[in-house]
Amino acid sequence: MRLGQTIVYDIFPCEAQGGYFYDFTRTWCLGYAPDAELRLYEQVKSVYDAIASELKVNAPFGQYQTRTCELFEAQGHPTLLHTPQPRWAYVHSIGHGVGLNITKNPGPRRQTYPLRIFGSGTVFTLEPACIIPTRVWAYASKTPGR
């Protein structure tokens, strides 16, 4: 490991038939973050802040997936919205429900966008991420009851 190098931790602990799961992805830099890494972090954080400020009870989860794609594309990153299978940048979903199964509903699968809703008391992740080969920035938060 070198100073300024990104380090990605992606931990998924669970106890077989034992209860709740946990999903933890974080990116750190050793010593300092180079300018390019800081810019990428700021882009991901701006998407997170925008989506978090727009959350509404009883809204379809899929609208936030679409909005996340729009925000990342405005920053010049490919997404699933207009690139069939992007190999870098925003390549997955904005988040998922949390509970006895780590990918519990609601989830933003395109084919079920209208059916997955943020009901009152829903617990979910809000984790936009920009994945670039050798660089990953995920801004993840477990957000209860939005």
WOHU-V944719 format. One record per pair of residues at least 6 apart in sequence whose ideal C-beta (glycine too) atoms are under 6 Angstrom apart, sorted by sequence separation. I is the first residue (numbers start at 0). J is the second residue. If there is no record, write none. Layout:
<<I	J> <I	J>>
This chain:
<<72	78> <13	20> <71	78> <95	102> <96	103> <129	136> <28	36> <77	85> <96	104> <12	21> <96	105> <106	115> <128	137> <68	78> <105	115> <11	22> <77	88> <78	89> <95	106> <104	115> <126	137> <127	138> <68	80> <76	88> <10	23> <50	63> <76	89> <126	139> <93	107> <9	24> <92	107> <125	140> <8	25> <50	67> <124	141> <125	142> <71	89> <7	26> <5	26> <6	27> <49	70> <122	143> <5	28> <46	70> <120	144> <3	28> <4	29> <97	122> <67	93> <2	29> <96	123> <2	30> <3	31> <64	92> <0	29> <64	93> <94	123> <95	124> <3	33> <63	93> <94	124> <94	125> <42	74> <94	126> <93	127> <90	130> <88	129> <64	107> <87	131> <60	105> <61	107> <60	107> <61	112> <59	112> <59	113> <60	115> <59	116> <57	116> <58	117> <67	127> <56	117> <56	119> <22	101> <47	127> <20	101> <46	127> <43	127> <43	129> <39	129> <47	138> <54	145> <43	136> <44	138> <43	138> <40	136> <39	136> <26	135> <26	136> <24	137> <24	139> <7	135> <5	134>>
